[in-house]
Amino acid sequence: MTAPLPTSIRARKQVLIVDDVEDNRILLDRALRASGYATLHADGGRAALSIISANRPDIVLLDWMMPGFSGLETLRAIRELHPRTLLPVIMCTAVDEEMSVVTAMSEGANDYMLKPISLAILRARMSSHLDQRDALASATTEKQQAERRLGEQARQMFTAMGRDRSSGDRFTR
């Protein structure tokens, strides 16, 4: 018997793979599709921003070292429009320096993975970030619904109080 797929995979989440090396994109594409994800590809930062604007992926796997618009510049541009709670970004890079990790995380990366990437660990981290994002979205929706119900109850109460006062009834302690 196989274990059930995590919630984030069952919903067929869309992953944007951003890497200037085509072989890396193909490897990740095959592995993620086999795991039930839909994939989009970009060979650089500017292409990634266009794809994000047009397709709203659920998560981004972003290479750091790319010619032209670097992964860090791309991350900064993504964060100008999409907070980390709504669009998780995992930096996937060969840059193995403590300061690079700190910089990426402080600029808005949700996670940081070193190449060569362990596909099992990548899938686990993606699932975790997507589940967190979905839980936050659900909690936000529930909060908004509760606030609407509370507002409606308050309006009904004040309406009833207004009718009672207009009929001459008084509230006493």
C-alpha atoms as an extended CHARMM CRD file, in Angstrom:
* protein
*
       173  EXT
         1         1  MET       CA              0.0000000000        0.0000000000        0.0000000000  PROA      1               0.0000000000
         2         2  THR       CA              1.3780000000        3.4260000000       -0.9080000000  PROA      2               0.0000000000
         3         3  ALA       CA              1.1600000000        6.4360000000        1.3570000000  PROA      3               0.0000000000
         4         4  PRO       CA             -1.3180000000        9.1230000000        0.3190000000  PROA      4               0.0000000000
         5         5  LEU       CA              0.1390000000       12.1060000000       -1.4650000000  PROA      5               0.0000000000
         6         6  PRO       CA              0.4790000000       15.3040000000        0.5780000000  PROA      6               0.0000000000
         7         7  THR       CA             -2.3710000000       17.7850000000        0.2020000000  PROA      7               0.0000000000
         8         8  SER       CA             -0.2530000000       20.1740000000       -1.8470000000  PROA      8               0.0000000000
         9         9  ILE       CA              0.4930000000       17.5060000000       -4.4690000000  PROA      9               0.0000000000
        10        10  ARG       CA             -3.0690000000       16.1880000000       -4.6900000000  PROA      10              0.0000000000
        11        11  ALA       CA             -4.2300000000       19.6490000000       -5.7310000000  PROA      11              0.0000000000
        12        12  ARG       CA             -1.8210000000       19.6270000000       -8.7500000000  PROA      12              0.0000000000
        13        13  LYS       CA              0.2180000000       22.6460000000       -7.7750000000  PROA      13              0.0000000000
        14        14  GLN       CA              2.1080000000       24.5710000000      -10.4380000000  PROA      14              0.0000000000
        15        15  VAL       CA              5.8770000000       24.9630000000      -10.0490000000  PROA      15              0.0000000000
        16        16  LEU       CA              7.9580000000       27.5340000000      -11.9060000000  PROA      16              0.0000000000
        17        17  ILE       CA             11.4820000000       26.2200000000      -12.5110000000  PROA      17              0.0000000000
        18        18  VAL       CA             13.9370000000       29.0620000000      -13.1750000000  PROA      18              0.0000000000
        19        19  ASP       CA             17.4180000000       28.0100000000      -14.2730000000  PROA      19              0.0000000000
        20        20  ASP       CA             19.6280000000       29.0830000000      -17.1640000000  PROA      20              0.0000000000
        21        21  VAL       CA             20.8740000000       25.4820000000      -17.5990000000  PROA      21              0.0000000000
        22        22  GLU       CA             18.3850000000       23.5260000000      -19.6830000000  PROA      22              0.0000000000
        23        23  ASP       CA             19.4970000000       20.1360000000      -18.3240000000  PROA      23              0.0000000000
        24        24  ASN       CA             18.6890000000       21.3080000000      -14.7850000000  PROA      24              0.0000000000
        25        25  ARG       CA             15.2210000000       22.4320000000      -15.8590000000  PROA      25              0.0000000000
        26        26  ILE       CA             14.5710000000       19.1200000000      -17.6220000000  PROA      26              0.0000000000
        27        27  LEU       CA             15.7250000000       17.0530000000      -14.6290000000  PROA      27              0.0000000000
        28        28  LEU       CA             13.5090000000       18.9860000000      -12.2130000000  PROA      28              0.0000000000
        29        29  ASP       CA             10.6120000000       18.9610000000      -14.6630000000  PROA      29              0.0000000000
        30        30  ARG       CA             10.6430000000       15.1730000000      -15.0120000000  PROA      30              0.0000000000
        31        31  ALA       CA             10.9510000000       14.5600000000      -11.2810000000  PROA      31              0.0000000000
        32        32  LEU       CA              8.2270000000       17.0330000000      -10.3370000000  PROA      32              0.0000000000
        33        33  ARG       CA              5.7920000000       15.8950000000      -13.0250000000  PROA      33              0.0000000000
        34        34  ALA       CA              6.3020000000       12.3070000000      -11.8570000000  PROA      34              0.0000000000
        35        35  SER       CA              5.3290000000       13.5350000000       -8.3780000000  PROA      35              0.0000000000
        36        36  GLY       CA              2.1060000000       15.0990000000       -9.6420000000  PROA      36              0.0000000000
        37        37  TYR       CA              3.1230000000       18.7270000000      -10.0440000000  PROA      37              0.0000000000
        38        38  ALA       CA              2.4890000000       20.8350000000      -13.1270000000  PROA      38              0.0000000000
        39        39  THR       CA              5.5670000000       22.7550000000      -14.2620000000  PROA      39              0.0000000000
        40        40  LEU       CA              6.4820000000       25.9600000000      -16.0210000000  PROA      40              0.0000000000
        41        41  HSD       CA             10.0060000000       26.8530000000      -17.1550000000  PROA      41              0.0000000000
        42        42  ALA       CA             12.0470000000       30.0270000000      -17.4340000000  PROA      42              0.0000000000
        43        43  ASP       CA             15.6580000000       30.2940000000      -18.5550000000  PROA      43              0.0000000000
        44        44  GLY       CA             16.2520000000       33.5590000000      -16.7170000000  PROA      44              0.0000000000
        45        45  GLY       CA             14.9240000000       36.1320000000      -14.3020000000  PROA      45              0.0000000000
        46        46  ARG       CA             13.0800000000       38.3690000000      -16.7460000000  PROA      46              0.0000000000
        47        47  ALA       CA             11.3080000000       35.3980000000      -18.3240000000  PROA      47              0.0000000000
        48        48  ALA       CA             10.3870000000       34.1940000000      -14.8290000000  PROA      48              0.0000000000
        49        49  LEU       CA              8.7760000000       37.5230000000      -13.9570000000  PROA      49              0.0000000000
        50        50  SER       CA              6.6940000000       37.4110000000      -17.1450000000  PROA      50              0.0000000000
        51        51  ILE       CA              5.5580000000       33.8670000000      -16.4020000000  PROA      51              0.0000000000
        52        52  ILE       CA              4.6740000000       34.7480000000      -12.8020000000  PROA      52              0.0000000000
        53        53  SER       CA              2.6360000000       37.7010000000      -14.0200000000  PROA      53              0.0000000000
        54        54  ALA       CA              0.7480000000       35.6360000000      -16.5890000000  PROA      54              0.0000000000
        55        55  ASN       CA              0.3550000000       32.3040000000      -14.7700000000  PROA      55              0.0000000000
        56        56  ARG       CA              0.6060000000       32.8110000000      -10.9830000000  PROA      56              0.0000000000
        57        57  PRO       CA              2.5090000000       29.6100000000      -10.1290000000  PROA      57              0.0000000000
        58        58  ASP       CA              2.1260000000       28.1520000000       -6.6530000000  PROA      58              0.0000000000
        59        59  ILE       CA              5.8650000000       27.9810000000       -5.9300000000  PROA      59              0.0000000000
        60        60  VAL       CA              9.1200000000       29.0470000000       -7.5870000000  PROA      60              0.0000000000
        61        61  LEU       CA             12.4120000000       27.1440000000       -7.7270000000  PROA      61              0.0000000000
        62        62  LEU       CA             14.9810000000       29.8320000000       -8.4610000000  PROA      62              0.0000000000
        63        63  ASP       CA             18.6220000000       29.4320000000       -9.4710000000  PROA      63              0.0000000000
        64        64  TRP       CA             20.9290000000       32.1160000000       -8.0980000000  PROA      64              0.0000000000
        65        65  MET       CA             23.7080000000       32.1750000000      -10.6810000000  PROA      65              0.0000000000
        66        66  MET       CA             22.1870000000       33.2470000000      -13.9890000000  PROA      66              0.0000000000
        67        67  PRO       CA             23.5360000000       35.6380000000      -16.6070000000  PROA      67              0.0000000000
        68        68  GLY       CA             21.8860000000       39.0290000000      -16.8950000000  PROA      68              0.0000000000
        69        69  PHE       CA             19.1840000000       39.2200000000      -14.2450000000  PROA      69              0.0000000000
        70        70  SER       CA             20.4840000000       37.1230000000      -11.3300000000  PROA      70              0.0000000000
        71        71  GLY       CA             18.3770000000       34.9430000000       -9.0810000000  PROA      71              0.0000000000
        72        72  LEU       CA             18.7560000000       37.4380000000       -6.2520000000  PROA      72              0.0000000000
        73        73  GLU       CA             17.5810000000       40.3070000000       -8.4720000000  PROA      73              0.0000000000
        74        74  THR       CA             14.6860000000       38.1360000000       -9.6060000000  PROA      74              0.0000000000
        75        75  LEU       CA             13.8100000000       37.3350000000       -5.9960000000  PROA      75              0.0000000000
        76        76  ARG       CA             13.7470000000       41.0360000000       -5.1150000000  PROA      76              0.0000000000
        77        77  ALA       CA             11.4450000000       41.7570000000       -8.0660000000  PROA      77              0.0000000000
        78        78  ILE       CA              9.1390000000       38.8870000000       -7.0770000000  PROA      78              0.0000000000
        79        79  ARG       CA              8.9290000000       40.1750000000       -3.5080000000  PROA      79              0.0000000000
        80        80  GLU       CA              7.9280000000       43.6490000000       -4.6730000000  PROA      80              0.0000000000
        81        81  LEU       CA              4.6700000000       42.1060000000       -5.9110000000  PROA      81              0.0000000000
        82        82  HSD       CA              4.2110000000       38.8470000000       -4.0080000000  PROA      82              0.0000000000
        83        83  PRO       CA              4.8470000000       38.3620000000       -0.2720000000  PROA      83              0.0000000000
        84        84  ARG       CA              6.6190000000       35.2030000000        0.8480000000  PROA      84              0.0000000000
        85        85  THR       CA              3.4280000000       33.9720000000        2.4980000000  PROA      85              0.0000000000
        86        86  LEU       CA              1.6030000000       33.8690000000       -0.8550000000  PROA      86              0.0000000000
        87        87  LEU       CA              4.3240000000       32.7970000000       -3.2980000000  PROA      87              0.0000000000
        88        88  PRO       CA              7.0340000000       30.5840000000       -1.8050000000  PROA      88              0.0000000000
        89        89  VAL       CA             10.4570000000       30.8160000000       -3.4600000000  PROA      89              0.0000000000
        90        90  ILE       CA             13.1440000000       28.1980000000       -2.9260000000  PROA      90              0.0000000000
        91        91  MET       CA             16.6240000000       29.2540000000       -4.0030000000  PROA      91              0.0000000000
        92        92  CYS       CA             18.3650000000       26.2960000000       -5.6720000000  PROA      92              0.0000000000
        93        93  THR       CA             22.0280000000       27.0280000000       -6.1440000000  PROA      93              0.0000000000
        94        94  ALA       CA             25.6140000000       25.8410000000       -6.0280000000  PROA      94              0.0000000000
        95        95  VAL       CA             26.5620000000       28.9180000000       -3.9750000000  PROA      95              0.0000000000
        96        96  ASP       CA             27.5730000000       27.3410000000       -0.6610000000  PROA      96              0.0000000000
        97        97  GLU       CA             28.4270000000       30.3750000000        1.4310000000  PROA      97              0.0000000000
        98        98  GLU       CA             26.8460000000       31.2830000000        4.7350000000  PROA      98              0.0000000000
        99        99  MET       CA             26.4230000000       34.9280000000        3.7370000000  PROA      99              0.0000000000
       100       100  SER       CA             24.6030000000       33.9130000000        0.5420000000  PROA      100             0.0000000000
       101       101  VAL       CA             22.0720000000       31.9250000000        2.5370000000  PROA      101             0.0000000000
       102       102  VAL       CA             21.5850000000       34.8340000000        4.9410000000  PROA      102             0.0000000000
       103       103  THR       CA             21.2290000000       37.2940000000        2.0610000000  PROA      103             0.0000000000
       104       104  ALA       CA             18.7160000000       35.1440000000        0.1830000000  PROA      104             0.0000000000
       105       105  MET       CA             16.6000000000       34.5840000000        3.2700000000  PROA      105             0.0000000000
       106       106  SER       CA             16.6750000000       38.2570000000        4.2560000000  PROA      106             0.0000000000
       107       107  GLU       CA             15.6560000000       39.2410000000        0.7140000000  PROA      107             0.0000000000
       108       108  GLY       CA             12.5800000000       37.0250000000        0.8850000000  PROA      108             0.0000000000
       109       109  ALA       CA             13.5200000000       33.4570000000       -0.0320000000  PROA      109             0.0000000000
       110       110  ASN       CA             11.4400000000       30.8880000000        1.8170000000  PROA      110             0.0000000000
       111       111  ASP       CA             14.1650000000       28.2720000000        1.6080000000  PROA      111             0.0000000000
       112       112  TYR       CA             17.6420000000       27.5920000000        0.2370000000  PROA      112             0.0000000000
       113       113  MET       CA             18.8910000000       24.3370000000       -1.2690000000  PROA      113             0.0000000000
       114       114  LEU       CA             22.3380000000       23.4490000000       -2.5190000000  PROA      114             0.0000000000
       115       115  LYS       CA             22.9750000000       21.7640000000       -5.8450000000  PROA      115             0.0000000000
       116       116  PRO       CA             23.1090000000       18.9380000000       -6.5680000000  PROA      116             0.0000000000
       117       117  ILE       CA             19.5640000000       18.8510000000       -5.2630000000  PROA      117             0.0000000000
       118       118  SER       CA             18.1420000000       15.8690000000       -3.4390000000  PROA      118             0.0000000000
       119       119  LEU       CA             14.7760000000       15.4120000000       -5.1210000000  PROA      119             0.0000000000
       120       120  ALA       CA             13.2640000000       13.7610000000       -2.0490000000  PROA      120             0.0000000000
       121       121  ILE       CA             14.2620000000       16.6940000000        0.1630000000  PROA      121             0.0000000000
       122       122  LEU       CA             13.1110000000       19.2040000000       -2.4610000000  PROA      122             0.0000000000
       123       123  ARG       CA              9.6750000000       17.5700000000       -2.6970000000  PROA      123             0.0000000000
       124       124  ALA       CA              9.3770000000       17.5150000000        1.1050000000  PROA      124             0.0000000000
       125       125  ARG       CA             10.3040000000       21.1830000000        1.4060000000  PROA      125             0.0000000000
       126       126  MET       CA              7.9820000000       22.1850000000       -1.4230000000  PROA      126             0.0000000000
       127       127  SER       CA              5.1250000000       20.2910000000        0.1640000000  PROA      127             0.0000000000
       128       128  SER       CA              5.8190000000       21.9340000000        3.5180000000  PROA      128             0.0000000000
       129       129  HSD       CA              5.9090000000       25.4640000000        2.0640000000  PROA      129             0.0000000000
       130       130  LEU       CA              2.7710000000       24.8930000000        0.0080000000  PROA      130             0.0000000000
       131       131  ASP       CA              0.9130000000       23.4080000000        2.9690000000  PROA      131             0.0000000000
       132       132  GLN       CA              1.9080000000       26.4220000000        5.0970000000  PROA      132             0.0000000000
       133       133  ARG       CA              0.7330000000       28.8200000000        2.3990000000  PROA      133             0.0000000000
       134       134  ASP       CA             -2.5580000000       26.9700000000        1.9980000000  PROA      134             0.0000000000
       135       135  ALA       CA             -3.1250000000       26.8540000000        5.7710000000  PROA      135             0.0000000000
       136       136  LEU       CA             -2.5220000000       30.5970000000        6.0280000000  PROA      136             0.0000000000
       137       137  ALA       CA             -4.9180000000       31.2620000000        3.1520000000  PROA      137             0.0000000000
       138       138  SER       CA             -7.5500000000       29.0680000000        4.7940000000  PROA      138             0.0000000000
       139       139  ALA       CA             -7.0960000000       30.7660000000        8.1710000000  PROA      139             0.0000000000
       140       140  THR       CA             -7.3370000000       34.1830000000        6.5190000000  PROA      140             0.0000000000
       141       141  THR       CA            -10.5690000000       33.1860000000        4.7760000000  PROA      141             0.0000000000
       142       142  GLU       CA            -12.0220000000       31.8200000000        8.0110000000  PROA      142             0.0000000000
       143       143  LYS       CA            -11.0620000000       35.0280000000        9.8460000000  PROA      143             0.0000000000
       144       144  GLN       CA            -12.7230000000       37.1800000000        7.1840000000  PROA      144             0.0000000000
       145       145  GLN       CA            -15.8840000000       35.0620000000        7.3330000000  PROA      145             0.0000000000
       146       146  ALA       CA            -15.9720000000       35.2970000000       11.1380000000  PROA      146             0.0000000000
       147       147  GLU       CA            -15.5190000000       39.0830000000       10.9680000000  PROA      147             0.0000000000
       148       148  ARG       CA            -18.4030000000       39.3480000000        8.4800000000  PROA      148             0.0000000000
       149       149  ARG       CA            -20.6430000000       37.2180000000       10.7190000000  PROA      149             0.0000000000
       150       150  LEU       CA            -19.7080000000       39.2820000000       13.7660000000  PROA      150             0.0000000000
       151       151  GLY       CA            -20.3900000000       42.5080000000       11.8770000000  PROA      151             0.0000000000
       152       152  GLU       CA            -23.7860000000       41.2290000000       10.7640000000  PROA      152             0.0000000000
       153       153  GLN       CA            -24.6510000000       40.1580000000       14.3090000000  PROA      153             0.0000000000
       154       154  ALA       CA            -23.6240000000       43.5790000000       15.6250000000  PROA      154             0.0000000000
       155       155  ARG       CA            -25.7930000000       45.3160000000       13.0000000000  PROA      155             0.0000000000
       156       156  GLN       CA            -28.7480000000       43.1090000000       13.9190000000  PROA      156             0.0000000000
       157       157  MET       CA            -28.2270000000       43.8250000000       17.6110000000  PROA      157             0.0000000000
       158       158  PHE       CA            -28.0210000000       47.5910000000       17.0950000000  PROA      158             0.0000000000
       159       159  THR       CA            -31.0480000000       47.5040000000       14.8140000000  PROA      159             0.0000000000
       160       160  ALA       CA            -32.9940000000       45.6280000000       17.4900000000  PROA      160             0.0000000000
       161       161  MET       CA            -31.7950000000       48.0620000000       20.1620000000  PROA      161             0.0000000000
       162       162  GLY       CA            -32.9160000000       50.9900000000       18.0300000000  PROA      162             0.0000000000
       163       163  ARG       CA            -36.3930000000       49.4970000000       17.6590000000  PROA      163             0.0000000000
       164       164  ASP       CA            -36.6140000000       48.9110000000       21.3990000000  PROA      164             0.0000000000
       165       165  ARG       CA            -35.6390000000       52.5080000000       22.1700000000  PROA      165             0.0000000000
       166       166  SER       CA            -38.0400000000       53.9500000000       19.6220000000  PROA      166             0.0000000000
       167       167  SER       CA            -40.9150000000       52.0070000000       21.1950000000  PROA      167             0.0000000000
       168       168  GLY       CA            -40.1890000000       53.5690000000       24.5600000000  PROA      168             0.0000000000
       169       169  ASP       CA            -38.5180000000       50.5590000000       26.1480000000  PROA      169             0.0000000000
       170       170  ARG       CA            -35.5850000000       51.3650000000       28.3740000000  PROA      170             0.0000000000
       171       171  PHE       CA            -32.6770000000       49.2160000000       29.3310000000  PROA      171             0.0000000000
       172       172  THR       CA            -32.0520000000       49.0520000000       33.0320000000  PROA      172             0.0000000000
       173       173  ARG       CA            -29.2660000000       47.5590000000       35.0330000000  PROA      173             0.0000000000
